[in-house]
Amino acid sequence: MDLGPESLSSTNLLRWVAYERDAAWTARLAILRASRCEEIRHFGDCLREHNRHAEELVALARLADRTASVPKEASFITGDPFVVGAIDDACALLDAMERLEAARIDRYVRRCGPYADQPAAMLQGLLTRHLADARSRLARLRGLRQSRRDQAA
């Protein structure tokens, strides 16, 4: 899905909520497929972070439109849960999760810049922080992958 110019429309905000709900569902599946405690812990942290991000965006969506129908579960607007759901190998899981996290980062980077009104500036701030969180998750995930390689060698 191409991202057009950002706005504070409830449709735009709900799309970002849906991205986070899909990411949370993907993290749940990753927890079930991970084989090492530190990987399970990492994906548990990711799950909590995605849920927090979704709730922050829901609060902003409610400011924009109190009547908006907010997704409470995954919307499956991304293919991420399906990718992870099909994996049965721990190494392949880490590889796939790294690619999915990099795609999330790209989605954040492609969004448009600063906004004129205060609520939209709040969205900008949230998405900027979510981008930083995604980069941090990717760095931790790469560390887990390296640790797995080191132990295999």
Secondary structure, DSSP 4 states (H G I P E B T S, - for coil): ----S----HHHHHHHHHHHHHHHHHHHHHHHH--SHHHHHHHHHHHHHHHHHHHHHHHHHHHH-TT----SS----SSHHHHHHT---HHHHHHHHHHHHHHHHHHHHHS----SSHHHHHHHHHHHHHHHHHHHHHHHHHHHHHHHHHHH-
